[in-house]
């Protein structure tokens, strides 16, 4: 079966990477390319920047971009993604969402849409990152006593949200393994005379600069030893390949909210 895929944010860096991945995969077909009104890419062939004509023009029209699509892949901004969620739910088009930075209301809107369509919503689509989440759960359960936990993440200068969705996902994985909620444990900022570290907390540090694709390290610091679990992204291609795996997963599912742990079969009841 050929999956008919539309891409949101088609003129952007991640959009172009997703378009290339769809064109290269033998089981997917690009049928729609969506961007915002005013984008300089509107009207151009979606593969023009890749030197690969597709016959699919970038458009701001949902009817054109989603009319033939089985699934929309969206790595844009929260306000745009939520608009796309409403359109996809109304048109019964599945969604793969890699956008980060949603508030609680945004999360609730995505959950509500998933009652009508299949949605894979994950802070990071990388296979390696999602395996790292599972490693962190194991480490946190075994190192719950006597170890301080720090999450350090680095991204390019253009990233607009902090901490990254991946860093927050790592924090939630650790907190869940401890039977706690991340909001109870997280230390988001340190400045001035902070006093001694409170036991059991999870600290977050953020670096923004240059063209760093995405580096994440979780440090478990004990007495006389440190354990570090690190994932480094060298290319956005990893996110694009993970998004295609999510599309294939949704092709066999009905309505519901899933994440990459489901896609990768890391929860036994949803093994792909």
C-alpha positions, 0 to 999 in steps of 0.5 A, spaced: 500 500 500 502 506 498 501 512 503 499 518 501 503 524 505 502 531 505 507 536 509 506 542 513 511 547 513 513 545 506 518 551 505 522 550 511 528 546 513 525 540 516 519 541 511 524 540 505 527 534 509 521 531 510 519 532 502 526 528 500 524 522 505 517 521 502 520 522 495 526 517 497 521 512 500 518 506 495 511 506 499 510 513 500 507 518 495 507 526 496 500 529 495 500 535 498 505 541 501 502 546 505 505 553 508 502 559 511 500 565 507 505 570 505 511 564 504 515 565 499 515 558 497 507 558 495 506 556 488 513 553 487 514 545 486 515 542 493 521 539 490 524 545 487 529 546 492 531 539 491 532 539 484 526 534 484 520 536 480 514 533 484 508 536 480 505 538 487 505 545 488 506 548 495 499 551 497 496 555 503 489 551 501 487 546 506 483 543 500 489 542 496 494 540 500 489 535 504 484 533 499 488 526 497 492 525 503 492 519 508 496 523 513 499 530 514 506 530 517 507 537 521 513 540 524 511 547 525 509 551 530 504 550 536 499 555 533 500 553 526 499 545 528 493 546 532 490 550 526 492 543 522 489 539 527 482 542 527 482 541 519 485 534 519 480 532 524 474 535 520 477 531 514 479 525 517 486 525 515 491 522 520 497 526 523 504 525 525 506 531 530 513 533 531 512 540 533 514 542 540 512 548 545 505 546 546 501 549 553 496 545 556 490 547 552 494 545 546 495 538 549 488 537 550 486 540 543 490 534 540 488 529 545 480 531 543 482 530 535 485 524 537 478 521 538 476 522 531 483 521 527 489 517 529 495 521 531 502 520 533 505 526 537 512 525 540 517 530 542 522 527 538 521 522 532 528 519 532 529 512 533 535 513 537 532 518 542 526 514 543 530 508 545 534 513 550 527 514 553 527 507 555 534 507 557 533 513 562 527 509 565 531 503 567 537 508 569 532 512 574 529 506 577 535 503 579 539 509 581 533 512 585 537 513 591 543 517 592 544 520 585 542 527 583 539 528 576 541 533 571 538 534 563 543 538 559 540 540 552 543 544 546 540 546 540 541 551 534 540 559 535 533 559 531 530 554 536 524 558 540 522 554 545 526 551 552 527 546 554 526 542 548 521 538 547 526 532 547 529 534 554 522 535 557 520 528 554 527 525 558 524 528 564 518 525 564 521 518 563 525 519 569 519 522 573 515 516 571 520 511 573 520 514 580 513 514 580 512 522 580 510 528 576 515 532 572 512 538 575 514 536 582 521 535 581 523 540 576 528 545 577 528 550 571 532 555 573 538 557 578 541 564 579 544 567 585 544 564 592 540 558 591 542 554 597 544 546 597 541 542 591 534 539 594 534 531 594 530 528 588 530 534 584 531 534 576 535 540 574 535 542 567 540 546 563 539 549 556 544 551 551 542 555 544 548 557 539 550 556 532 547 550 528 547 545 533 541 540 531 540 537 538 544 534 543 541 531 550 545 528 556 542 526 562 547 526 568 546 521 574 551 524 579 553 520 585 558 519 590 564 518 587 561 516 580 557 519 574 553 516 569 552 520 563 547 517 557 547 522 551 544 522 544 547 527 539 543 528 532 548 530 526 542 531 521 534 532 521 534 526 517 533 522 523 527 525 525 524 525 518 525 517 517 522 516 524 516 520 522 515 516 516 515 510 521 510 513 524 506 514 518 506 507 517 504 505 524 498 510 523 496 506 516 494 500 521 491 504 526 484 507 527 483 513 531 487 514 538 493 518 540 500 515 540 507 516 541 514 513 538 514 508 544 508 505 541 510 506 533 517 502 535 513 497 539 516 499 546 510 498 549 508 490 548 500 492 547 502 496 541 508 492 537 508 494 530 
